[in-house]
Amino acid sequence: MTPSAIALGVIFAIVAFGSAIGFYAGARRKMDLEQWTVAGRGFGVLLMWLLMAGEVYTTFSFLGASGWAYSRGGPTLYILAYITLANVVAFFIMPPMWELGRKHQLQTQSDFFAWRYGSDYLAAVVSLVGIVCMIPYLQIQITGLGIIVEVASFDGISRVTAMIFAVVLLVGFVLASGLRAVAWVSVLKDILMLFAAVAVGVGIPHIYFGGIGPMFTALLHAKPSHFVMPGATPNLGHAWYISTVVMTSVALYLWPHSFGAAFSAKSSETLRRNAVVMPLYSLSLTLMLFVGFAAILVIPDLRDGDLSLLAIVRKTFPPWFLGVIGGAGALTAMVPAAILLLSSATLFAKNIVRPIFAPTMSDREVGRLARIMVVVIGGISLYVAIRGSTTLVGLLLLGYSGITQVFPGVVLGLFWKRVTTPGIFACLVAGACIVTFLVLTKRDPYLGLNAGFLGLCANFAIAVTLSLFKPPASQST
């Protein structure tokens, strides 16, 4: 057998096994809207940890982190800071949110906005922002899958062909099993990813340099500027680093799929414990950065930094091992992509179409429309992925800049009774407009600061100012 056939055979076996788990997860359960979206609110600490890890540690972690280490250098270290800080934010925000979800039967992020602020239109705007921001996140996963198959096949299978196959498979098991499928596939995905991270993160520096310390010594002699701000970039300095860490820290658990997944926990204590242990998973990201740094000297002329991890694995290890690493990477794309599809489709059907256009829709009809939208959003994301050329980390930061604008509505809604619906409406629109303008006019970063952070600052100022001058329209009881 050719090396390409061996590697692809292992990848397809892992993906097939993971998909079978996903289909089986919902086979014995009636997939009503509650079960499909929040899995009956019964996940304990272990399954919740695996589910959240499946959402947070994605193709961005597997390929994007090593890719930015290879091509950007110092600024990449923001990744290690923000995930740990994000769990501090989650420790205080997610448990009270879960309590509200159980009491009022909330299933989505927008359900909270509709209940807290008494406005279906505000909830619909929040849903729209969430869907738009999740498209780049979906693009990351689909593009990552294409890269994995392309490299593992030694360019025998095109990236586009692989992406089409992946989207068809994703849509299938999301339609069959909903959130429960994502949680159970996460078990296999996390086992394989941890194995891959340790094997390549420790193995590659030892093979080429004799250890991690000697690797950095060699790199510091060869490219000393790569490891200080702004690294290999012209404008990602210390101000960008700090503003990006702050922005992404507050936003990590505000993604609609993470927000909705929190409602699937068995109790609020489950979420507190999850926030305490989740940073341990970040150790795997450090190992991925080591691979990207090693690749700088081992394969210095890559056209795309996102290829660095798979390219150095292909150069270093036998084909079957490349297949295992590729299979792990494929599942790190499939798991978050599945829940992104589910969340986007549910938001569209439940929080845009039903309250605004068809108030008499039943839960069964909402579920049917959501399943149709899984196919539609999957197709849109596939088209964007085929046409796009932005780096994986760049795509993620673009999505973060938008989704961060939801933060004032959540945190003020939970902890400040005086906040008003007009204040949140105005701040959300203003923040989104600022981010859109800065990104589209290529002014990100602006004055050295991340565009999403600037939008968030204006966002908070508008929300607080308008709320202080107008009595609240609804209560948070």
C-alpha positions as CSV (number, residue, x, y, z in Angstrom):
1,M,0.0,0.0,0.0
2,T,1.1,3.5,-0.7
3,P,1.8,5.9,2.2
4,S,-1.2,8.0,1.1
5,A,-3.5,5.0,1.2
6,I,-2.3,4.0,4.7
7,A,-2.7,7.4,6.2
8,L,-6.1,8.0,4.6
9,G,-7.3,4.5,5.7
10,V,-6.5,5.3,9.3
11,I,-8.1,8.7,9.1
12,F,-11.3,7.3,7.5
13,A,-11.5,4.5,10.1
14,I,-11.3,7.0,13.0
15,V,-13.8,9.3,11.4
16,A,-16.2,6.4,10.7
17,F,-15.9,5.2,14.2
18,G,-16.5,8.7,15.6
19,S,-19.5,9.2,13.3
20,A,-21.0,5.8,14.4
21,I,-20.8,6.9,18.0
22,G,-22.6,10.1,17.0
23,F,-25.4,8.3,15.3
24,Y,-25.7,5.8,18.1
25,A,-25.9,8.5,20.8
26,G,-29.4,9.5,19.8
27,A,-30.7,6.2,18.5
28,R,-32.5,5.2,21.6
29,R,-33.9,8.6,22.5
30,K,-36.8,10.7,21.2
31,M,-35.2,13.7,19.6
32,D,-37.7,16.4,20.7
33,L,-36.5,20.1,20.8
34,E,-35.4,19.8,24.5
35,Q,-33.4,16.6,23.9
36,W,-31.9,17.8,20.6
37,T,-30.7,21.2,21.9
38,V,-29.8,20.6,25.6
39,A,-29.8,16.8,25.9
40,G,-32.3,16.7,28.7
41,R,-30.1,18.9,31.0
42,G,-28.5,15.7,32.5
43,F,-24.7,15.9,31.8
44,G,-22.4,15.4,34.8
45,V,-18.9,16.8,35.4
46,L,-17.0,14.3,33.2
47,L,-19.3,14.5,30.2
48,M,-19.6,18.3,30.6
49,W,-15.8,18.6,30.7
50,L,-15.5,16.6,27.5
51,L,-18.3,18.5,25.8
52,M,-16.8,21.9,26.7
53,A,-13.3,20.7,25.7
54,G,-14.8,19.5,22.4
55,E,-16.1,23.0,21.7
56,V,-13.2,25.1,22.9
57,Y,-10.3,22.9,21.6
58,T,-11.0,22.8,17.9
59,T,-9.1,22.8,14.6
60,F,-7.9,26.2,15.7
61,S,-6.1,24.5,18.6
62,F,-4.8,21.7,16.4
63,L,-3.7,23.5,13.3
64,G,-4.2,27.2,13.9
65,A,-2.1,27.5,17.1
66,S,0.9,25.7,15.5
67,G,0.3,27.7,12.3
68,W,0.5,31.1,14.1
69,A,3.6,29.9,16.1
70,Y,5.2,29.2,12.8
71,S,4.2,32.3,10.9
72,R,3.6,35.0,13.6
73,G,5.7,34.0,16.7
74,G,5.3,36.1,19.9
75,P,1.7,37.3,19.4
76,T,0.6,33.6,19.4
77,L,1.1,33.4,23.1
78,Y,-2.2,35.2,23.7
79,I,-3.8,31.8,23.1
80,L,-2.3,30.4,26.4
81,A,-3.5,33.4,28.4
82,Y,-7.1,33.8,27.3
83,I,-8.4,30.3,27.7
84,T,-7.3,30.2,31.4
85,L,-8.8,33.6,32.1
86,A,-12.0,32.7,30.3
87,N,-12.7,30.0,32.8
88,V,-12.5,32.6,35.6
89,V,-15.2,34.5,33.9
90,A,-17.2,31.3,33.3
91,F,-17.0,30.4,37.0
92,F,-19.0,33.5,37.9
93,I,-21.3,33.8,34.9
94,M,-22.4,30.3,33.9
95,P,-23.8,28.9,37.2
96,P,-26.4,31.7,37.7
97,M,-27.2,31.4,34.0
98,W,-27.8,27.7,34.4
99,E,-30.2,28.4,37.3
100,L,-32.2,30.8,35.2
101,G,-32.2,28.2,32.3
102,R,-33.6,25.5,34.5
103,K,-36.2,27.8,36.1
104,H,-37.4,29.4,32.9
105,Q,-36.7,26.5,30.5
106,L,-34.2,28.5,28.5
107,Q,-32.5,26.6,25.6
108,T,-30.5,29.2,23.8
109,Q,-28.5,32.4,24.5
110,S,-31.3,34.4,22.8
111,D,-33.9,32.8,25.1
112,F,-32.1,34.6,28.0
113,F,-32.2,38.0,26.2
114,A,-35.9,37.5,25.4
115,W,-36.8,36.7,29.0
116,R,-34.5,39.2,30.7
117,Y,-35.2,42.2,28.5
118,G,-38.7,41.4,27.3
119,S,-38.0,41.9,23.7
120,D,-38.2,39.3,20.9
121,Y,-36.6,41.8,18.5
122,L,-33.5,42.2,20.7
123,A,-33.3,38.4,21.0
124,A,-33.5,38.1,17.2
125,V,-30.7,40.6,16.8
126,V,-28.6,38.7,19.3
127,S,-29.4,35.5,17.3
128,L,-28.4,37.2,14.0
129,V,-25.1,38.4,15.5
130,G,-24.4,34.9,16.8
131,I,-25.1,33.2,13.5
132,V,-23.0,35.6,11.5
133,C,-20.1,35.2,13.9
134,M,-20.3,31.4,13.9
135,I,-19.9,31.3,10.1
136,P,-16.1,32.0,10.3
137,Y,-15.9,29.6,13.2
138,L,-17.5,26.9,11.1
139,Q,-15.2,27.9,8.2
140,I,-12.2,27.1,10.5
141,Q,-13.4,23.5,11.1
142,I,-14.3,22.8,7.5
143,T,-11.0,24.3,6.2
144,G,-9.1,22.4,8.8
145,L,-10.6,19.1,7.7
146,G,-9.7,19.9,4.1
147,I,-6.1,20.6,5.1
148,I,-5.9,17.4,7.0
149,V,-7.0,15.1,4.2
150,E,-5.0,17.1,1.6
151,V,-1.8,16.7,3.5
152,A,-2.4,13.1,4.6
153,S,-3.2,12.0,1.1
154,F,0.1,13.6,-0.1
155,D,-2.0,15.9,-2.2
156,G,-3.8,13.0,-3.8
157,I,-7.3,14.2,-2.6
158,S,-8.1,17.9,-3.1
159,R,-9.0,20.1,-0.1
160,V,-12.4,21.0,-1.7
161,T,-13.3,17.3,-2.1
162,A,-12.5,16.6,1.5
163,M,-14.5,19.6,2.7
164,I,-17.6,18.5,0.8
165,F,-17.4,15.0,2.2
166,A,-16.9,16.4,5.7
167,V,-19.9,18.7,5.6
168,V,-22.2,15.9,4.4
169,L,-21.1,13.7,7.2
170,L,-21.5,16.5,9.8
171,V,-25.0,17.3,8.7
172,G,-26.0,13.7,8.9
173,F,-25.1,13.0,12.5
174,V,-26.3,16.4,13.7
175,L,-29.7,15.7,12.2
176,A,-29.7,12.3,13.8
177,S,-28.6,12.9,17.4
178,G,-28.3,16.6,18.2
179,L,-26.2,17.7,21.2
180,R,-25.9,14.2,22.6
181,A,-24.0,13.1,19.5
182,V,-21.5,15.9,20.0
183,A,-20.9,15.0,23.6
184,W,-20.2,11.3,23.0
185,V,-18.0,11.9,19.9
186,S,-16.0,14.3,22.2
187,V,-14.9,11.4,24.3
188,L,-13.0,9.8,21.4
189,K,-11.9,13.1,20.1
190,D,-10.3,14.2,23.4
191,I,-8.5,10.9,23.9
192,L,-7.0,11.1,20.5
193,M,-6.1,14.8,20.7
194,L,-4.3,14.4,24.0
195,F,-2.3,11.5,22.6
196,A,-1.5,13.5,19.5
197,A,-0.5,16.6,21.5
198,V,1.9,14.6,23.7
199,A,3.3,12.5,20.9
200,V,4.2,15.3,18.5
201,G,4.7,18.1,21.0
202,V,7.3,16.2,22.9
203,G,8.5,13.8,20.2
204,I,9.4,16.3,17.4
205,P,11.6,18.6,19.5
206,H,13.5,15.6,20.8
207,I,13.9,14.0,17.3
208,Y,15.3,17.2,15.7
209,F,16.9,19.1,18.5
210,G,17.4,16.7,21.4
211,G,14.7,18.3,23.6
212,I,12.5,21.3,24.0
213,G,15.2,23.5,25.7
214,P,17.7,22.9,22.9
215,M,15.0,23.6,20.3
216,F,14.4,27.1,21.8
217,T,18.1,27.7,22.0
218,A,18.5,27.0,18.3
219,L,15.5,29.1,17.4
220,L,16.7,32.1,19.5
221,H,20.0,32.0,17.6
222,A,18.3,31.7,14.2
223,K,15.3,34.0,14.7
224,P,15.6,36.0,17.9
225,S,12.9,38.6,17.0
226,H,10.3,35.8,16.4
227,F,9.7,35.4,20.1
228,V,9.2,39.0,21.2
229,M,6.4,41.4,20.3
230,P,5.4,41.9,17.5
231,G,7.1,38.8,16.3
232,A,6.9,38.3,12.6
233,T,4.1,40.8,12.3
234,P,4.2,44.6,11.7
235,N,1.6,45.6,14.2
236,L,0.6,42.9,16.8
237,G,2.4,44.5,19.7
238,H,1.8,44.6,23.4
239,A,-1.3,46.7,23.2
240,W,-2.8,44.2,20.7
241,Y,-1.9,41.3,23.0
242,I,-3.5,42.7,26.1
243,S,-6.6,43.9,24.3
244,T,-7.0,40.6,22.5
245,V,-6.6,38.6,25.7
246,V,-9.3,40.7,27.5
247,M,-11.7,40.5,24.5
248,T,-11.3,36.7,24.0
249,S,-11.4,36.0,27.7
250,V,-14.8,37.5,28.2
251,A,-16.2,36.1,25.0
252,L,-15.1,32.4,25.1
253,Y,-18.3,31.1,26.8
254,L,-20.5,33.7,25.1
255,W,-20.5,31.8,21.8
256,P,-24.1,30.6,21.3
257,H,-23.0,27.0,21.2
258,S,-21.1,27.2,24.5
259,F,-23.9,29.2,26.1
260,G,-26.5,26.6,25.0
261,A,-24.2,23.7,26.0
262,A,-24.0,25.0,29.6
263,F,-27.8,24.5,29.9
264,S,-27.2,20.7,29.4
265,A,-25.3,20.4,32.7
266,K,-26.9,18.5,35.5
267,S,-26.4,21.3,38.0
268,S,-24.8,24.7,38.5
269,E,-22.1,23.0,40.6
270,T,-21.2,20.9,37.6
271,L,-20.3,24.1,35.7
272,R,-18.3,25.5,38.6
273,R,-16.2,22.3,38.8
274,N,-15.8,22.4,35.0
275,A,-14.4,25.9,35.1
276,V,-11.9,24.9,37.7
277,V,-10.5,21.8,35.8
278,M,-10.9,23.1,32.2
279,P,-7.6,25.1,32.2
280,L,-5.7,21.8,32.6
281,Y,-6.6,21.1,28.9
282,S,-4.6,24.1,27.9
283,L,-1.4,22.2,28.5
284,S,-2.1,20.5,25.2
285,L,-2.0,23.9,23.4
286,T,1.5,24.5,24.7
287,L,2.6,21.3,23.0
288,M,1.0,22.4,19.7
289,L,3.0,25.6,19.9
290,F,6.2,23.6,20.3
291,V,5.4,21.8,17.0
292,G,4.9,25.1,15.2
293,F,8.2,26.5,16.5
294,A,10.1,23.4,15.6
295,A,8.8,23.5,12.1
296,I,10.4,27.0,11.6
297,L,13.8,25.4,11.2
298,V,12.8,21.9,10.0
299,I,10.6,23.0,7.1
300,P,11.3,26.8,6.7
301,D,9.6,27.5,3.4
302,L,6.0,26.5,3.9
303,R,3.5,28.6,1.9
304,D,0.9,28.4,4.6
305,G,1.7,28.3,8.3
306,D,-1.5,26.3,9.0
307,L,0.2,23.3,7.3
308,S,3.1,23.2,9.7
309,L,1.9,20.6,12.1
310,L,0.8,18.0,9.5
311,A,3.8,18.8,7.2
312,I,6.3,18.1,9.9
313,V,4.4,15.0,11.1
314,R,4.4,13.7,7.5
315,K,8.1,14.4,7.2
316,T,9.0,12.7,10.6
317,F,6.7,9.8,11.2
318,P,5.5,6.7,9.3
319,P,2.2,7.0,7.3
320,W,0.1,5.1,9.9
321,F,1.1,7.7,12.6
322,L,0.2,10.5,10.2
323,G,-3.2,8.8,9.9
324,V,-3.7,8.8,13.7
325,I,-2.7,12.4,14.0
326,G,-4.9,13.3,11.0
327,G,-7.9,11.4,12.5
328,A,-7.5,13.2,15.8
329,G,-7.4,16.5,13.9
330,A,-10.5,15.5,11.9
331,L,-12.5,14.9,15.0
332,T,-11.3,18.2,16.5
333,A,-13.0,19.8,13.5
334,M,-16.1,17.6,13.4
335,V,-17.1,18.0,17.1
336,P,-17.2,21.8,17.3
337,A,-18.5,22.1,13.7
338,A,-21.5,19.9,14.6
339,I,-22.5,21.9,17.6
340,L,-22.0,25.2,15.7
341,L,-24.4,23.9,13.0
342,L,-26.9,22.8,15.7
343,S,-26.7,26.1,17.6
344,S,-27.0,28.3,14.4
345,A,-29.9,26.4,13.1
346,T,-31.7,26.4,16.4
347,L,-31.2,30.2,16.9
348,F,-32.6,30.9,13.4
349,A,-35.7,28.7,13.9
350,K,-36.5,29.3,17.6
351,N,-35.4,32.9,18.1
352,I,-35.8,34.6,14.7
353,V,-38.5,32.9,12.7
354,R,-40.9,31.8,15.5
355,P,-41.1,35.0,17.6
356,I,-40.9,37.5,14.7
357,F,-42.6,35.8,11.8
358,A,-44.6,32.8,13.0
359,P,-45.6,33.0,16.7
360,T,-47.9,30.0,16.5
361,M,-45.2,27.6,15.5
362,S,-45.0,24.5,17.8
363,D,-41.8,23.1,19.2
364,R,-42.1,20.2,16.6
365,E,-42.3,22.7,13.8
366,V,-39.3,24.7,15.2
367,G,-37.4,21.4,15.3
368,R,-38.2,20.6,11.7
369,L,-37.2,24.1,10.5
370,A,-34.0,23.9,12.6
371,R,-33.1,20.6,10.9
372,I,-33.6,22.2,7.5
373,M,-31.4,25.1,8.5
374,V,-28.6,22.7,9.5
375,V,-28.4,21.8,5.8
376,V,-28.6,25.4,4.6
377,I,-26.0,26.8,7.1
378,G,-23.8,23.8,6.4
379,G,-23.9,24.7,2.7
380,I,-23.2,28.4,3.2
381,S,-20.3,27.6,5.5
382,L,-18.9,25.2,2.9
383,Y,-19.1,27.8,0.2
384,V,-17.4,30.4,2.4
385,A,-14.7,27.9,3.3
386,I,-14.0,27.1,-0.4
387,R,-13.8,30.7,-1.3
388,G,-11.9,32.0,1.7
389,S,-8.2,32.4,2.2
390,T,-7.8,33.9,5.8
391,T,-5.6,32.0,8.3
392,L,-7.5,29.8,10.9
393,V,-6.5,32.1,13.8
394,G,-7.5,35.1,11.8
395,L,-11.0,33.7,11.2
396,L,-11.4,32.9,14.9
397,L,-10.4,36.4,15.9
398,L,-12.9,37.8,13.4
399,G,-15.7,35.8,15.0
400,Y,-14.6,36.8,18.5
401,S,-14.7,40.5,17.7
402,G,-18.3,40.2,16.8
403,I,-19.5,37.8,19.5
404,T,-17.8,39.8,22.3
405,Q,-20.4,42.6,21.7
406,V,-23.0,40.3,23.5
407,F,-21.1,40.4,26.7
408,P,-22.6,43.6,28.3
409,G,-26.1,42.3,27.7
410,V,-25.2,39.1,29.5
411,V,-23.2,40.4,32.5
412,L,-25.3,43.5,33.1
413,G,-28.5,41.5,32.7
414,L,-27.3,39.0,35.4
415,F,-25.9,41.4,37.9
416,W,-27.4,44.9,37.4
417,K,-31.2,45.3,37.7
418,R,-31.2,48.8,36.3
419,V,-29.9,47.9,32.8
420,T,-32.5,48.7,30.2
421,T,-33.6,47.1,26.9
422,P,-32.9,50.3,24.8
423,G,-29.4,50.5,26.4
424,I,-28.6,46.9,25.4
425,F,-30.1,47.2,22.0
426,A,-28.1,50.4,21.3
427,C,-24.8,49.1,22.6
428,L,-25.1,45.8,20.7
429,V,-25.7,47.6,17.4
430,A,-23.0,50.2,18.1
431,G,-20.4,47.6,19.0
432,A,-21.2,45.5,15.9
433,C,-21.0,48.5,13.7
434,I,-17.6,49.6,15.1
435,V,-16.1,46.2,14.6
436,T,-17.6,45.8,11.1
437,F,-16.2,49.2,10.0
438,L,-12.7,48.6,11.4
439,V,-12.4,45.1,10.0
440,L,-13.8,46.0,6.5
441,T,-11.6,49.1,6.2
442,K,-8.6,47.1,7.3
443,R,-8.1,49.1,10.5
444,D,-7.8,46.1,12.8
445,P,-5.8,46.6,14.9
446,Y,-6.6,50.3,15.4
447,L,-4.1,52.4,17.4
448,G,-2.5,49.1,18.3
449,L,-5.7,47.7,19.9
450,N,-7.9,44.9,18.8
451,A,-11.1,46.1,16.9
452,G,-13.3,43.8,19.0
453,F,-11.9,45.3,22.2
454,L,-12.6,48.9,21.0
455,G,-16.1,47.9,20.1
456,L,-16.6,46.3,23.6
457,C,-15.4,49.5,25.4
458,A,-17.9,51.7,23.4
459,N,-20.5,49.0,23.9
460,F,-20.3,49.1,27.7
461,A,-20.2,52.9,27.8
462,I,-23.4,53.2,25.8
463,A,-25.2,50.5,27.7
464,V,-24.4,52.0,31.1
465,T,-25.1,55.6,30.0
466,L,-28.5,54.9,28.4
467,S,-29.6,52.7,31.3
468,L,-28.7,55.4,33.9
469,F,-31.0,57.9,32.2
470,K,-34.0,55.6,31.7
471,P,-35.8,53.3,34.1
472,P,-35.6,49.5,33.4
473,A,-38.4,48.1,31.2
474,S,-38.3,44.6,32.7
475,Q,-37.1,42.9,35.8
476,S,-34.6,40.0,36.3
477,T,-36.4,37.9,38.8
